[in-house]
Amino acid sequence: MISCDQHDYVEIACMNRLHVEIVLKSGDTMRGIATDTKRNANREECIVVNVNSELQLIVLTTISVLKSCTQNPYFDQVSFDV
C-alpha cells in the first residue's frame, strides 16, 4: 500500500496529464502520459499511462520513483520507497 501523500502525487499527475517517467522496483522504466487511476483485474490500484497511444496499467505498489518530465508547480520527483 502507498501513503496518502504518494497517492496525491499520482492523482496530480493524472489530473494534469503530465508526461511522466516511472521507475519500477524491478528497475524497469516507463515513459508516457499519466491519464487516470483504476483497479486491474486483480483489484490492485494502478496508474493508467498512455505509452505510444497504448494504455498501460502500472500497479502503484510496484513503483519506486515517479518523475515528472513536464514542468509543473507540484513535483519533480517522488520516491515511493520507504
PDB file of N, CA, C and O in Angstrom:
ATOM      1  N   MET A   1       0.842  -1.166   0.000  1.00  0.00           N
ATOM      2  CA  MET A   1       0.000   0.000   0.000  1.00  0.00           C
ATOM      3  C   MET A   1       0.896   1.241   0.000  1.00  0.00           C
ATOM      4  O   MET A   1       1.952   1.251   0.634  1.00  0.00           O
ATOM      5  N   ILE A   2       0.470   2.284  -0.714  1.00  0.00           N
ATOM      6  CA  ILE A   2       1.236   3.523  -0.724  1.00  0.00           C
ATOM      7  C   ILE A   2       0.575   4.529   0.206  1.00  0.00           C
ATOM      8  O   ILE A   2      -0.591   4.382   0.574  1.00  0.00           O
ATOM      9  N   SER A   3       1.332   5.550   0.581  1.00  0.00           N
ATOM     10  CA  SER A   3       0.797   6.551   1.507  1.00  0.00           C
ATOM     11  C   SER A   3      -0.176   7.489   0.796  1.00  0.00           C
ATOM     12  O   SER A   3      -0.195   7.566  -0.433  1.00  0.00           O
ATOM     13  N   CYS A   4      -0.966   8.184   1.568  1.00  0.00           N
ATOM     14  CA  CYS A   4      -1.910   9.166   1.009  1.00  0.00           C
ATOM     15  C   CYS A   4      -1.162  10.268   0.259  1.00  0.00           C
ATOM     16  O   CYS A   4      -1.615  10.722  -0.792  1.00  0.00           O
ATOM     17  N   ASP A   5      -0.023  10.698   0.795  1.00  0.00           N
ATOM     18  CA  ASP A   5       0.772  11.728   0.128  1.00  0.00           C
ATOM     19  C   ASP A   5       1.236  11.251  -1.244  1.00  0.00           C
ATOM     20  O   ASP A   5       1.161  12.000  -2.218  1.00  0.00           O
ATOM     21  N   GLN A   6       1.713  10.014  -1.328  1.00  0.00           N
ATOM     22  CA  GLN A   6       2.168   9.471  -2.602  1.00  0.00           C
ATOM     23  C   GLN A   6       0.995   9.354  -3.579  1.00  0.00           C
ATOM     24  O   GLN A   6       1.131   9.647  -4.766  1.00  0.00           O
ATOM     25  N   HIS A   7      -0.143   8.926  -3.065  1.00  0.00           N
ATOM     26  CA  HIS A   7      -1.331   8.803  -3.915  1.00  0.00           C
ATOM     27  C   HIS A   7      -1.737  10.176  -4.460  1.00  0.00           C
ATOM     28  O   HIS A   7      -2.171  10.287  -5.606  1.00  0.00           O
ATOM     29  N   ASP A   8      -1.595  11.208  -3.643  1.00  0.00           N
ATOM     30  CA  ASP A   8      -1.917  12.570  -4.093  1.00  0.00           C
ATOM     31  C   ASP A   8      -1.078  12.955  -5.304  1.00  0.00           C
ATOM     32  O   ASP A   8      -1.596  13.568  -6.237  1.00  0.00           O
ATOM     33  N   TYR A   9       0.203  12.609  -5.310  1.00  0.00           N
ATOM     34  CA  TYR A   9       1.070  12.932  -6.448  1.00  0.00           C
ATOM     35  C   TYR A   9       0.648  12.172  -7.698  1.00  0.00           C
ATOM     36  O   TYR A   9       0.720  12.709  -8.804  1.00  0.00           O
ATOM     37  N   VAL A  10       0.209  10.931  -7.533  1.00  0.00           N
ATOM     38  CA  VAL A  10      -0.299  10.162  -8.670  1.00  0.00           C
ATOM     39  C   VAL A  10      -1.533  10.861  -9.248  1.00  0.00           C
ATOM     40  O   VAL A  10      -1.657  11.009 -10.464  1.00  0.00           O
ATOM     41  N   GLU A  11      -2.437  11.286  -8.373  1.00  0.00           N
ATOM     42  CA  GLU A  11      -3.650  11.982  -8.814  1.00  0.00           C
ATOM     43  C   GLU A  11      -3.311  13.305  -9.508  1.00  0.00           C
ATOM     44  O   GLU A  11      -3.919  13.647 -10.522  1.00  0.00           O
ATOM     45  N   ILE A  12      -2.343  14.048  -8.963  1.00  0.00           N
ATOM     46  CA  ILE A  12      -1.926  15.319  -9.577  1.00  0.00           C
ATOM     47  C   ILE A  12      -1.393  15.060 -10.984  1.00  0.00           C
ATOM     48  O   ILE A  12      -1.725  15.790 -11.918  1.00  0.00           O
ATOM     49  N   ALA A  13      -0.574  14.031 -11.134  1.00  0.00           N
ATOM     50  CA  ALA A  13      -0.020  13.700 -12.446  1.00  0.00           C
ATOM     51  C   ALA A  13      -1.137  13.386 -13.439  1.00  0.00           C
ATOM     52  O   ALA A  13      -1.082  13.807 -14.594  1.00  0.00           O
ATOM     53  N   CYS A  14      -2.143  12.653 -12.990  1.00  0.00           N
ATOM     54  CA  CYS A  14      -3.256  12.283 -13.873  1.00  0.00           C
ATOM     55  C   CYS A  14      -4.147  13.476 -14.205  1.00  0.00           C
ATOM     56  O   CYS A  14      -4.514  13.671 -15.364  1.00  0.00           O
ATOM     57  N   MET A  15      -4.493  14.264 -13.211  1.00  0.00           N
ATOM     58  CA  MET A  15      -5.376  15.421 -13.443  1.00  0.00           C
ATOM     59  C   MET A  15      -4.756  16.415 -14.415  1.00  0.00           C
ATOM     60  O   MET A  15      -5.462  17.059 -15.191  1.00  0.00           O
ATOM     61  N   ASN A  16      -3.426  16.537 -14.368  1.00  0.00           N
ATOM     62  CA  ASN A  16      -2.732  17.497 -15.217  1.00  0.00           C
ATOM     63  C   ASN A  16      -2.147  16.857 -16.475  1.00  0.00           C
ATOM     64  O   ASN A  16      -1.459  17.516 -17.255  1.00  0.00           O
ATOM     65  N   ARG A  17      -2.426  15.575 -16.661  1.00  0.00           N
ATOM     66  CA  ARG A  17      -1.940  14.847 -17.839  1.00  0.00           C
ATOM     67  C   ARG A  17      -0.439  15.069 -18.051  1.00  0.00           C
ATOM     68  O   ARG A  17       0.020  15.381 -19.150  1.00  0.00           O
ATOM     69  N   LEU A  18       0.302  14.896 -16.961  1.00  0.00           N
ATOM     70  CA  LEU A  18       1.738  15.127 -17.011  1.00  0.00           C
ATOM     71  C   LEU A  18       2.441  13.994 -17.755  1.00  0.00           C
ATOM     72  O   LEU A  18       2.050  12.831 -17.654  1.00  0.00           O
ATOM     73  N   HIS A  19       3.476  14.349 -18.494  1.00  0.00           N
ATOM     74  CA  HIS A  19       4.360  13.351 -19.093  1.00  0.00           C
ATOM     75  C   HIS A  19       5.266  12.892 -17.964  1.00  0.00           C
ATOM     76  O   HIS A  19       5.960  13.705 -17.353  1.00  0.00           O
ATOM     77  N   VAL A  20       5.264  11.588 -17.681  1.00  0.00           N
ATOM     78  CA  VAL A  20       5.999  11.061 -16.541  1.00  0.00           C
ATOM     79  C   VAL A  20       6.952   9.954 -16.952  1.00  0.00           C
ATOM     80  O   VAL A  20       6.787   9.299 -17.981  1.00  0.00           O
ATOM     81  N   GLU A  21       7.949   9.773 -16.111  1.00  0.00           N
ATOM     82  CA  GLU A  21       8.820   8.611 -16.197  1.00  0.00           C
ATOM     83  C   GLU A  21       8.629   7.859 -14.896  1.00  0.00           C
ATOM     84  O   GLU A  21       8.756   8.433 -13.814  1.00  0.00           O
ATOM     85  N   ILE A  22       8.327   6.587 -14.999  1.00  0.00           N
ATOM     86  CA  ILE A  22       8.095   5.756 -13.822  1.00  0.00           C
ATOM     87  C   ILE A  22       9.194   4.709 -13.749  1.00  0.00           C
ATOM     88  O   ILE A  22       9.416   3.951 -14.693  1.00  0.00           O
ATOM     89  N   VAL A  23       9.877   4.680 -12.611  1.00  0.00           N
ATOM     90  CA  VAL A  23      10.898   3.667 -12.360  1.00  0.00           C
ATOM     91  C   VAL A  23      10.262   2.631 -11.441  1.00  0.00           C
ATOM     92  O   VAL A  23       9.800   2.953 -10.346  1.00  0.00           O
ATOM     93  N   LEU A  24      10.247   1.399 -11.897  1.00  0.00           N
ATOM     94  CA  LEU A  24       9.649   0.325 -11.114  1.00  0.00           C
ATOM     95  C   LEU A  24      10.673  -0.267 -10.154  1.00  0.00           C
ATOM     96  O   LEU A  24      11.879  -0.121 -10.354  1.00  0.00           O
ATOM     97  N   LYS A  25      10.194  -0.928  -9.126  1.00  0.00           N
ATOM     98  CA  LYS A  25      11.071  -1.571  -8.145  1.00  0.00           C
ATOM     99  C   LYS A  25      11.944  -2.639  -8.800  1.00  0.00           C
ATOM    100  O   LYS A  25      13.002  -2.990  -8.278  1.00  0.00           O
ATOM    101  N   SER A  26      11.498  -3.152  -9.941  1.00  0.00           N
ATOM    102  CA  SER A  26      12.276  -4.144 -10.692  1.00  0.00           C
ATOM    103  C   SER A  26      13.451  -3.506 -11.420  1.00  0.00           C
ATOM    104  O   SER A  26      14.356  -4.200 -11.883  1.00  0.00           O
ATOM    105  N   GLY A  27      13.430  -2.153 -11.521  1.00  0.00           N
ATOM    106  CA  GLY A  27      14.485  -1.442 -12.243  1.00  0.00           C
ATOM    107  C   GLY A  27      14.056  -1.006 -13.635  1.00  0.00           C
ATOM    108  O   GLY A  27      14.721  -0.173 -14.252  1.00  0.00           O
ATOM    109  N   ASP A  28      12.957  -1.555 -14.135  1.00  0.00           N
ATOM    110  CA  ASP A  28      12.442  -1.159 -15.441  1.00  0.00           C
ATOM    111  C   ASP A  28      11.912   0.273 -15.377  1.00  0.00           C
ATOM    112  O   ASP A  28      11.497   0.738 -14.316  1.00  0.00           O
ATOM    113  N   THR A  29      11.928   0.967 -16.515  1.00  0.00           N
ATOM    114  CA  THR A  29      11.368   2.313 -16.576  1.00  0.00           C
ATOM    115  C   THR A  29      10.330   2.385 -17.682  1.00  0.00           C
ATOM    116  O   THR A  29      10.371   1.629 -18.652  1.00  0.00           O
ATOM    117  N   MET A  30       9.407   3.307 -17.511  1.00  0.00           N
ATOM    118  CA  MET A  30       8.343   3.513 -18.477  1.00  0.00           C
ATOM    119  C   MET A  30       8.089   5.007 -18.584  1.00  0.00           C
ATOM    120  O   MET A  30       8.061   5.706 -17.572  1.00  0.00           O
ATOM    121  N   ARG A  31       7.905   5.500 -19.801  1.00  0.00           N
ATOM    122  CA  ARG A  31       7.617   6.922 -20.013  1.00  0.00           C
ATOM    123  C   ARG A  31       6.303   7.038 -20.781  1.00  0.00           C
ATOM    124  O   ARG A  31       6.044   6.293 -21.726  1.00  0.00           O
ATOM    125  N   GLY A  32       5.486   7.988 -20.349  1.00  0.00           N
ATOM    126  CA  GLY A  32       4.224   8.220 -21.032  1.00  0.00           C
ATOM    127  C   GLY A  32       3.449   9.323 -20.339  1.00  0.00           C
ATOM    128  O   GLY A  32       3.984  10.038 -19.492  1.00  0.00           O
ATOM    129  N   ILE A  33       2.186   9.454 -20.706  1.00  0.00           N
ATOM    130  CA  ILE A  33       1.323  10.487 -20.149  1.00  0.00           C
ATOM    131  C   ILE A  33       0.385   9.852 -19.129  1.00  0.00           C
ATOM    132  O   ILE A  33      -0.364   8.927 -19.444  1.00  0.00           O
ATOM    133  N   ALA A  34       0.439  10.365 -17.895  1.00  0.00           N
ATOM    134  CA  ALA A  34      -0.447   9.876 -16.838  1.00  0.00           C
ATOM    135  C   ALA A  34      -1.868  10.312 -17.165  1.00  0.00           C
ATOM    136  O   ALA A  34      -2.114  11.496 -17.396  1.00  0.00           O
ATOM    137  N   THR A  35      -2.805   9.370 -17.189  1.00  0.00           N
ATOM    138  CA  THR A  35      -4.173   9.711 -17.593  1.00  0.00           C
ATOM    139  C   THR A  35      -5.230   9.458 -16.535  1.00  0.00           C
ATOM    140  O   THR A  35      -6.214  10.195 -16.467  1.00  0.00           O
ATOM    141  N   ASP A  36      -5.053   8.427 -15.700  1.00  0.00           N
ATOM    142  CA  ASP A  36      -6.125   8.073 -14.765  1.00  0.00           C
ATOM    143  C   ASP A  36      -5.598   7.066 -13.751  1.00  0.00           C
ATOM    144  O   ASP A  36      -4.465   6.593 -13.849  1.00  0.00           O
ATOM    145  N   THR A  37      -6.448   6.747 -12.772  1.00  0.00           N
ATOM    146  CA  THR A  37      -6.180   5.634 -11.866  1.00  0.00           C
ATOM    147  C   THR A  37      -7.354   4.678 -11.984  1.00  0.00           C
ATOM    148  O   THR A  37      -8.486   5.099 -12.221  1.00  0.00           O
ATOM    149  N   LYS A  38      -7.082   3.410 -11.821  1.00  0.00           N
ATOM    150  CA  LYS A  38      -8.145   2.406 -11.828  1.00  0.00           C
ATOM    151  C   LYS A  38      -7.601   1.120 -11.245  1.00  0.00           C
ATOM    152  O   LYS A  38      -6.400   0.995 -11.008  1.00  0.00           O
ATOM    153  N   ARG A  39      -8.474   0.178 -11.018  1.00  0.00           N
ATOM    154  CA  ARG A  39      -8.065  -1.126 -10.500  1.00  0.00           C
ATOM    155  C   ARG A  39      -7.968  -2.117 -11.654  1.00  0.00           C
ATOM    156  O   ARG A  39      -8.757  -2.074 -12.598  1.00  0.00           O
ATOM    157  N   ASN A  40      -6.989  -3.004 -11.560  1.00  0.00           N
ATOM    158  CA  ASN A  40      -6.829  -4.036 -12.585  1.00  0.00           C
ATOM    159  C   ASN A  40      -7.718  -5.237 -12.266  1.00  0.00           C
ATOM    160  O   ASN A  40      -8.518  -5.186 -11.332  1.00  0.00           O
ATOM    161  N   ALA A  41      -7.584  -6.293 -13.020  1.00  0.00           N
ATOM    162  CA  ALA A  41      -8.412  -7.490 -12.835  1.00  0.00           C
ATOM    163  C   ALA A  41      -8.209  -8.124 -11.461  1.00  0.00           C
ATOM    164  O   ALA A  41      -9.096  -8.812 -10.956  1.00  0.00           O
ATOM    165  N   ASN A  42      -7.038  -7.892 -10.853  1.00  0.00           N
ATOM    166  CA  ASN A  42      -6.761  -8.427  -9.518  1.00  0.00           C
ATOM    167  C   ASN A  42      -7.149  -7.461  -8.406  1.00  0.00           C
ATOM    168  O   ASN A  42      -6.825  -7.682  -7.240  1.00  0.00           O
ATOM    169  N   ARG A  43      -7.852  -6.383  -8.779  1.00  0.00           N
ATOM    170  CA  ARG A  43      -8.318  -5.351  -7.850  1.00  0.00           C
ATOM    171  C   ARG A  43      -7.163  -4.559  -7.220  1.00  0.00           C
ATOM    172  O   ARG A  43      -7.326  -3.988  -6.142  1.00  0.00           O
ATOM    173  N   GLU A  44      -5.996  -4.518  -7.885  1.00  0.00           N
ATOM    174  CA  GLU A  44      -4.865  -3.733  -7.420  1.00  0.00           C
ATOM    175  C   GLU A  44      -4.995  -2.328  -8.003  1.00  0.00           C
ATOM    176  O   GLU A  44      -5.357  -2.166  -9.168  1.00  0.00           O
ATOM    177  N   GLU A  45      -4.700  -1.316  -7.189  1.00  0.00           N
ATOM    178  CA  GLU A  45      -4.814   0.049  -7.671  1.00  0.00           C
ATOM    179  C   GLU A  45      -3.639   0.372  -8.593  1.00  0.00           C
ATOM    180  O   GLU A  45      -2.484   0.077  -8.287  1.00  0.00           O
ATOM    181  N   CYS A  46      -3.970   0.986  -9.733  1.00  0.00           N
ATOM    182  CA  CYS A  46      -2.984   1.249 -10.778  1.00  0.00           C
ATOM    183  C   CYS A  46      -3.069   2.689 -11.258  1.00  0.00           C
ATOM    184  O   CYS A  46      -4.084   3.364 -11.089  1.00  0.00           O
ATOM    185  N   ILE A  47      -1.971   3.143 -11.864  1.00  0.00           N
ATOM    186  CA  ILE A  47      -1.980   4.374 -12.637  1.00  0.00           C
ATOM    187  C   ILE A  47      -2.063   3.954 -14.100  1.00  0.00           C
ATOM    188  O   ILE A  47      -1.398   3.008 -14.523  1.00  0.00           O
ATOM    189  N   VAL A  48      -2.876   4.657 -14.859  1.00  0.00           N
ATOM    190  CA  VAL A  48      -3.008   4.390 -16.287  1.00  0.00           C
ATOM    191  C   VAL A  48      -2.099   5.370 -17.009  1.00  0.00           C
ATOM    192  O   VAL A  48      -2.222   6.584 -16.843  1.00  0.00           O
ATOM    193  N   VAL A  49      -1.182   4.833 -17.814  1.00  0.00           N
ATOM    194  CA  VAL A  49      -0.222   5.659 -18.533  1.00  0.00           C
ATOM    195  C   VAL A  49      -0.357   5.386 -20.025  1.00  0.00           C
ATOM    196  O   VAL A  49      -0.358   4.236 -20.464  1.00  0.00           O
ATOM    197  N   ASN A  50      -0.472   6.459 -20.790  1.00  0.00           N
ATOM    198  CA  ASN A  50      -0.539   6.355 -22.245  1.00  0.00           C
ATOM    199  C   ASN A  50       0.892   6.299 -22.768  1.00  0.00           C
ATOM    200  O   ASN A  50       1.619   7.292 -22.731  1.00  0.00           O
ATOM    201  N   VAL A  51       1.284   5.123 -23.257  1.00  0.00           N
ATOM    202  CA  VAL A  51       2.624   4.915 -23.791  1.00  0.00           C
ATOM    203  C   VAL A  51       2.485   4.637 -25.286  1.00  0.00           C
ATOM    204  O   VAL A  51       2.020   3.571 -25.687  1.00  0.00           O
ATOM    205  N   ASN A  52       2.891   5.600 -26.098  1.00  0.00           N
ATOM    206  CA  ASN A  52       2.799   5.451 -27.561  1.00  0.00           C
ATOM    207  C   ASN A  52       1.394   5.052 -27.992  1.00  0.00           C
ATOM    208  O   ASN A  52       1.222   4.125 -28.783  1.00  0.00           O
ATOM    209  N   SER A  53       0.390   5.753 -27.473  1.00  0.00           N
ATOM    210  CA  SER A  53      -1.035   5.544 -27.802  1.00  0.00           C
ATOM    211  C   SER A  53      -1.587   4.217 -27.304  1.00  0.00           C
ATOM    212  O   SER A  53      -2.652   3.788 -27.747  1.00  0.00           O
ATOM    213  N   GLU A  54      -0.886   3.569 -26.400  1.00  0.00           N
ATOM    214  CA  GLU A  54      -1.378   2.330 -25.788  1.00  0.00           C
ATOM    215  C   GLU A  54      -1.469   2.546 -24.286  1.00  0.00           C
ATOM    216  O   GLU A  54      -0.500   2.979 -23.664  1.00  0.00           O
ATOM    217  N   LEU A  55      -2.622   2.250 -23.696  1.00  0.00           N
ATOM    218  CA  LEU A  55      -2.814   2.440 -22.264  1.00  0.00           C
ATOM    219  C   LEU A  55      -2.209   1.277 -21.484  1.00  0.00           C
ATOM    220  O   LEU A  55      -2.523   0.112 -21.729  1.00  0.00           O
ATOM    221  N   GLN A  56      -1.334   1.621 -20.538  1.00  0.00           N
ATOM    222  CA  GLN A  56      -0.675   0.630 -19.691  1.00  0.00           C
ATOM    223  C   GLN A  56      -1.120   0.842 -18.250  1.00  0.00           C
ATOM    224  O   GLN A  56      -1.154   1.978 -17.777  1.00  0.00           O
ATOM    225  N   LEU A  57      -1.459  -0.227 -17.553  1.00  0.00           N
ATOM    226  CA  LEU A  57      -1.793  -0.153 -16.135  1.00  0.00           C
ATOM    227  C   LEU A  57      -0.559  -0.543 -15.333  1.00  0.00           C
ATOM    228  O   LEU A  57       0.012  -1.616 -15.531  1.00  0.00           O
ATOM    229  N   ILE A  58      -0.155   0.339 -14.427  1.00  0.00           N
ATOM    230  CA  ILE A  58       1.010   0.074 -13.585  1.00  0.00           C
ATOM    231  C   ILE A  58       0.538   0.036 -12.136  1.00  0.00           C
ATOM    232  O   ILE A  58       0.007   1.021 -11.623  1.00  0.00           O
ATOM    233  N   VAL A  59       0.732  -1.083 -11.492  1.00  0.00           N
ATOM    234  CA  VAL A  59       0.318  -1.255 -10.101  1.00  0.00           C
ATOM    235  C   VAL A  59       1.117  -0.278  -9.235  1.00  0.00           C
ATOM    236  O   VAL A  59       2.346  -0.245  -9.302  1.00  0.00           O
ATOM    237  N   LEU A  60       0.421   0.506  -8.434  1.00  0.00           N
ATOM    238  CA  LEU A  60       1.068   1.554  -7.648  1.00  0.00           C
ATOM    239  C   LEU A  60       2.133   1.015  -6.699  1.00  0.00           C
ATOM    240  O   LEU A  60       3.153   1.668  -6.480  1.00  0.00           O
ATOM    241  N   THR A  61       1.909  -0.161  -6.138  1.00  0.00           N
ATOM    242  CA  THR A  61       2.876  -0.716  -5.179  1.00  0.00           C
ATOM    243  C   THR A  61       4.156  -1.213  -5.851  1.00  0.00           C
ATOM    244  O   THR A  61       5.105  -1.576  -5.156  1.00  0.00           O
ATOM    245  N   THR A  62       4.207  -1.238  -7.185  1.00  0.00           N
ATOM    246  CA  THR A  62       5.414  -1.670  -7.894  1.00  0.00           C
ATOM    247  C   THR A  62       6.295  -0.484  -8.281  1.00  0.00           C
ATOM    248  O   THR A  62       7.384  -0.670  -8.822  1.00  0.00           O
ATOM    249  N   ILE A  63       5.822   0.742  -8.002  1.00  0.00           N
ATOM    250  CA  ILE A  63       6.556   1.948  -8.389  1.00  0.00           C
ATOM    251  C   ILE A  63       7.602   2.292  -7.341  1.00  0.00           C
ATOM    252  O   ILE A  63       7.333   2.279  -6.140  1.00  0.00           O
ATOM    253  N   SER A  64       8.804   2.601  -7.823  1.00  0.00           N
ATOM    254  CA  SER A  64       9.887   3.059  -6.955  1.00  0.00           C
ATOM    255  C   SER A  64       9.983   4.584  -6.995  1.00  0.00           C
ATOM    256  O   SER A  64      10.103   5.229  -5.953  1.00  0.00           O
ATOM    257  N   VAL A  65       9.928   5.163  -8.212  1.00  0.00           N
ATOM    258  CA  VAL A  65      10.050   6.611  -8.382  1.00  0.00           C
ATOM    259  C   VAL A  65       9.093   7.073  -9.466  1.00  0.00           C
ATOM    260  O   VAL A  65       8.964   6.443 -10.516  1.00  0.00           O
ATOM    261  N   LEU A  66       8.425   8.183  -9.193  1.00  0.00           N
ATOM    262  CA  LEU A  66       7.567   8.850 -10.174  1.00  0.00           C
ATOM    263  C   LEU A  66       8.217  10.194 -10.479  1.00  0.00           C
ATOM    264  O   LEU A  66       8.335  11.046  -9.598  1.00  0.00           O
ATOM    265  N   LYS A  67       8.637  10.383 -11.726  1.00  0.00           N
ATOM    266  CA  LYS A  67       9.293  11.629 -12.139  1.00  0.00           C
ATOM    267  C   LYS A  67       8.394  12.352 -13.128  1.00  0.00           C
ATOM    268  O   LYS A  67       7.785  11.726 -13.995  1.00  0.00           O
ATOM    269  N   SER A  68       8.312  13.656 -12.999  1.00  0.00           N
ATOM    270  CA  SER A  68       7.570  14.450 -13.970  1.00  0.00           C
ATOM    271  C   SER A  68       8.542  14.946 -15.028  1.00  0.00           C
ATOM    272  O   SER A  68       9.558  15.561 -14.707  1.00  0.00           O
ATOM    273  N   CYS A  69       8.230  14.679 -16.287  1.00  0.00           N
ATOM    274  CA  CYS A  69       9.024  15.182 -17.408  1.00  0.00           C
ATOM    275  C   CYS A  69       8.436  16.501 -17.902  1.00  0.00           C
ATOM    276  O   CYS A  69       9.023  17.167 -18.755  1.00  0.00           O
ATOM    277  N   THR A  70       7.280  16.874 -17.365  1.00  0.00           N
ATOM    278  CA  THR A  70       6.599  18.114 -17.702  1.00  0.00           C
ATOM    279  C   THR A  70       6.839  19.116 -16.582  1.00  0.00           C
ATOM    280  O   THR A  70       6.632  18.807 -15.408  1.00  0.00           O
ATOM    281  N   GLN A  71       7.276  20.314 -16.948  1.00  0.00           N
ATOM    282  CA  GLN A  71       7.450  21.378 -15.949  1.00  0.00           C
ATOM    283  C   GLN A  71       6.105  21.626 -15.265  1.00  0.00           C
ATOM    284  O   GLN A  71       5.094  21.815 -15.940  1.00  0.00           O
ATOM    285  N   ASN A  72       6.089  21.627 -13.940  1.00  0.00           N
ATOM    286  CA  ASN A  72       4.848  21.858 -13.204  1.00  0.00           C
ATOM    287  C   ASN A  72       5.183  22.384 -11.814  1.00  0.00           C
ATOM    288  O   ASN A  72       6.306  22.208 -11.341  1.00  0.00           O
ATOM    289  N   PRO A  73       4.218  23.030 -11.150  1.00  0.00           N
ATOM    290  CA  PRO A  73       4.481  23.594  -9.815  1.00  0.00           C
ATOM    291  C   PRO A  73       4.308  22.593  -8.672  1.00  0.00           C
ATOM    292  O   PRO A  73       4.462  22.969  -7.511  1.00  0.00           O
ATOM    293  N   TYR A  74       3.992  21.335  -8.968  1.00  0.00           N
ATOM    294  CA  TYR A  74       3.626  20.383  -7.932  1.00  0.00           C
ATOM    295  C   TYR A  74       4.767  19.482  -7.476  1.00  0.00           C
ATOM    296  O   TYR A  74       4.991  19.326  -6.276  1.00  0.00           O
ATOM    297  N   PHE A  75       5.488  18.888  -8.423  1.00  0.00           N
ATOM    298  CA  PHE A  75       6.576  17.994  -8.057  1.00  0.00           C
ATOM    299  C   PHE A  75       7.494  17.747  -9.242  1.00  0.00           C
ATOM    300  O   PHE A  75       7.099  17.893 -10.398  1.00  0.00           O
ATOM    301  N   ASP A  76       8.730  17.370  -8.928  1.00  0.00           N
ATOM    302  CA  ASP A  76       9.689  16.939  -9.951  1.00  0.00           C
ATOM    303  C   ASP A  76       9.851  15.430  -9.892  1.00  0.00           C
ATOM    304  O   ASP A  76       9.872  14.740 -10.912  1.00  0.00           O
ATOM    305  N   GLN A  77       9.965  14.938  -8.649  1.00  0.00           N
ATOM    306  CA  GLN A  77      10.208  13.523  -8.452  1.00  0.00           C
ATOM    307  C   GLN A  77       9.679  13.108  -7.087  1.00  0.00           C
ATOM    308  O   GLN A  77       9.837  13.832  -6.104  1.00  0.00           O
ATOM    309  N   VAL A  78       9.053  11.941  -7.032  1.00  0.00           N
ATOM    310  CA  VAL A  78       8.534  11.410  -5.784  1.00  0.00           C
ATOM    311  C   VAL A  78       9.052   9.978  -5.619  1.00  0.00           C
ATOM    312  O   VAL A  78       8.922   9.149  -6.520  1.00  0.00           O
ATOM    313  N   SER A  79       9.637   9.708  -4.456  1.00  0.00           N
ATOM    314  CA  SER A  79      10.125   8.368  -4.172  1.00  0.00           C
ATOM    315  C   SER A  79       9.029   7.579  -3.453  1.00  0.00           C
ATOM    316  O   SER A  79       8.415   8.069  -2.505  1.00  0.00           O
ATOM    317  N   PHE A  80       8.797   6.367  -3.915  1.00  0.00           N
ATOM    318  CA  PHE A  80       7.790   5.504  -3.298  1.00  0.00           C
ATOM    319  C   PHE A  80       8.447   4.463  -2.389  1.00  0.00           C
ATOM    320  O   PHE A  80       7.756   3.699  -1.714  1.00  0.00           O
ATOM    321  N   ASP A  81       9.771   4.434  -2.373  1.00  0.00           N
ATOM    322  CA  ASP A  81      10.486   3.508  -1.500  1.00  0.00           C
ATOM    323  C   ASP A  81      10.432   4.047  -0.071  1.00  0.00           C
ATOM    324  O   ASP A  81      10.575   5.246   0.168  1.00  0.00           O
ATOM    325  N   VAL A  82      10.224   3.137   0.861  1.00  0.00           N
ATOM    326  CA  VAL A  82      10.135   3.549   2.269  1.00  0.00           C
ATOM    327  C   VAL A  82      11.478   3.423   2.922  1.00  0.00           C
ATOM    328  O   VAL A  82      11.619   3.722   4.108  1.00  0.00           O
TER     329      VAL A  82
END
